[in-house]
Amino acid sequence: MSVNLRLATFGKLTAVFAAIVLLITLVPTDAKAQGWGRTFDYSGRGIGVGGHIGLGVATSDVGAGFSFGSTTKIHIWEGLYMDPGFNWWIKSGFWALSIQPAPQVMFRFRKFVVHPYAGLGPAFHITHASGGGEQVNPYTGQKIKFKGDSSTDVKFGIHWTFGAEFALNETISLYNDYKFHLIFDSPDLFNIVCGCIFYF
């Protein structure tokens, strides 16, 4: 994916996220009191801690790998949460640790157990690629292993996520997350994860 295409995609997603935030914050107070307050409930679930597992796919023909991590949700104001956490993606010969302190907008419905959300923010990534590999001799069919240099780098990128929580009760939710990590100067990552979060 070219840098220009990445930046264009990032610009569009940033505009959508900003529109959601403005929609929540700029609705008149009397409108909130009449309809908004009866629809949404942000009175509980102040701080949550949880974990997830799933599948991650890296671009540049790196392929699919196992993904796991943790998340923390900290209620800031109405539908606005901070979502610091990490995601670790592993594939034979490669791994990437993504740390994202992304804010999220969450819609917690008073009478509906599914609460959708979306978030966008900066992320830091530690990426690793093992050296060496395996080639096949075209004449004999014999596999030949070779050594190369391993590399571990710290990269900066943009993280965005969307998904939904399924509230089992007042303190426990299951969730399904779709995370995209646009990592500058490195293969990008797309993760589909499922997890559980506990609120206190």
C-alpha positions in Angstrom: 0.0 0.0 0.0 1.5 3.3 -1.0 2.1 6.1 1.5 -0.4 8.4 -0.4 -3.1 5.7 -0.2 -2.4 5.1 3.4 -2.7 8.8 4.2 -5.9 9.2 2.2 -7.5 6.2 4.1 -6.3 7.6 7.4 -7.8 11.0 6.5 -11.2 9.5 5.7 -11.3 7.4 8.9 -10.2 10.4 11.0 -13.1 12.5 9.5 -15.6 9.8 10.4 -14.3 9.4 13.9 -14.3 13.2 14.4 -17.9 13.4 13.2 -19.0 10.8 15.7 -17.4 12.7 18.6 -19.0 16.0 17.5 -22.4 14.3 17.2 -22.1 13.2 20.8 -20.8 16.4 22.2 -22.8 19.0 20.2 -26.3 17.6 20.6 -28.2 20.3 22.6 -28.7 19.6 26.3 -32.5 19.7 26.2 -32.5 17.1 23.3 -30.3 14.9 25.5 -32.6 15.3 28.4 -35.7 14.4 26.4 -34.5 11.5 24.3 -30.8 10.9 24.6 -30.9 10.3 28.4 -33.7 7.7 27.9 -31.7 5.9 25.2 -28.2 5.8 26.7 -26.8 4.9 30.1 -23.3 5.9 31.1 -23.9 5.7 34.8 -21.8 2.6 35.4 -18.8 0.7 34.0 -16.2 3.2 34.9 -13.0 1.1 34.6 -12.7 -2.3 32.9 -9.8 -4.7 32.4 -9.8 -7.7 30.1 -8.0 -9.8 27.5 -8.5 -11.2 24.0 -7.3 -13.8 21.5 -7.8 -14.0 17.8 -6.3 -14.0 14.3 -4.0 -11.4 12.8 -3.0 -10.9 9.1 0.1 -8.9 8.1 0.4 -7.3 4.7 3.4 -7.6 2.3 2.8 -11.4 1.9 3.8 -12.0 5.6 0.5 -13.8 6.2 -1.7 -14.9 9.1 -0.7 -15.5 12.7 -2.0 -15.8 16.3 -3.0 -12.6 18.1 -3.5 -12.0 21.8 -3.4 -9.1 24.2 -5.1 -7.0 26.9 -7.3 -4.0 27.1 -8.3 -1.4 29.7 -11.4 0.9 29.3 -11.4 4.1 31.4 -14.6 6.1 31.3 -13.9 9.8 30.7 -17.2 11.5 29.9 -20.5 10.1 28.6 -19.6 7.9 25.6 -15.9 8.8 25.6 -13.5 6.1 26.9 -9.7 5.7 26.9 -8.7 2.3 25.7 -5.0 1.7 26.6 -3.8 -1.8 25.9 -1.5 -4.0 23.8 -1.8 -6.6 21.1 0.8 -9.2 20.3 0.8 -10.8 16.9 3.0 -13.9 16.3 3.9 -15.9 13.2 6.8 -18.3 12.6 9.8 -16.0 12.1 7.9 -12.8 12.8 6.2 -11.0 15.7 4.8 -7.5 16.4 3.9 -5.9 19.8 1.5 -3.0 19.4 0.8 -0.6 22.2 -2.2 1.7 21.6 -3.5 4.3 24.0 -6.5 5.0 21.7 -9.6 6.9 22.7 -13.0 5.3 21.9 -16.6 6.5 21.5 -19.0 3.9 22.9 -22.8 3.7 22.7 -24.1 2.1 25.8 -27.8 1.6 25.3 -30.0 1.6 28.4 -32.3 -1.3 27.2 -30.1 -3.2 24.7 -27.2 -5.4 25.7 -25.0 -4.8 22.6 -22.8 -1.7 22.9 -21.0 -0.8 19.7 -17.8 1.4 19.7 -15.1 2.9 17.5 -11.7 4.3 18.3 -8.7 6.0 16.6 -5.3 7.1 17.9 -1.5 6.7 17.8 0.2 3.4 18.4 3.8 2.2 19.0 5.0 -1.0 17.6 8.0 -3.3 18.3 8.4 -5.5 15.2 10.8 -8.5 14.8 11.8 -10.5 11.8 14.0 -13.6 12.1 16.8 -14.0 9.7 17.3 -17.0 7.5 14.9 -19.2 5.7 14.6 -22.3 3.4 15.0 -22.8 -0.3 14.5 -25.8 -2.5 17.2 -26.8 -5.0 15.3 -26.9 -8.4 17.5 -29.7 -9.7 17.5 -32.1 -6.7 14.4 -31.0 -4.8 16.5 -30.9 -1.6 15.6 -28.3 1.0 18.5 -26.0 1.9 18.4 -23.9 5.1 20.3 -20.6 5.2 21.0 -18.1 7.9 20.5 -14.3 7.8 20.3 -11.3 10.1 17.4 -10.9 12.5 16.0 -7.4 13.1 14.0 -5.8 15.9 12.7 -2.3 15.3 10.5 0.3 17.1 7.9 1.8 14.7 5.2 4.4 15.0 1.8 4.1 13.5 -1.9 4.7 13.6 -4.4 2.4 15.3 -8.1 2.2 14.8 -10.6 -0.2 16.1 -14.3 -0.9 15.9 -16.4 -3.6 17.5 -19.1 -4.3 20.1 -19.5 -5.4 23.7 -22.2 -7.9 24.7 -23.1 -7.1 28.3 -23.6 -10.3 30.3 -24.4 -8.4 33.5 -23.4 -5.1 35.2 -19.7 -6.1 35.5 -18.8 -8.6 32.8 -18.9 -8.2 29.0 -17.8 -10.2 26.0 -16.5 -8.3 23.1 -15.5 -8.6 19.4 -12.8 -6.3 18.1 -11.5 -5.4 14.7 -8.2 -3.7 14.9 -6.2 -2.2 12.1 -2.6 -1.1 12.7 -1.1 1.1 10.0 2.6 0.8 10.8 5.0 3.2 9.0 7.9 1.5 7.2 6.6 -2.0 8.1 3.9 -4.4 7.1 0.5 -3.4 8.4 -1.6 -5.6 10.7 -5.3 -6.4 10.7 -6.6 -8.3 13.8 -9.9 -9.9 14.5 -10.2 -10.8 18.2 -12.7 -11.9 20.8 -12.3 -11.3 24.5 -13.8 -10.7 27.9 -13.7 -7.6 30.1 -14.5 -7.1 33.8 -15.7 -3.7 35.2 -15.2 -2.5 38.7 
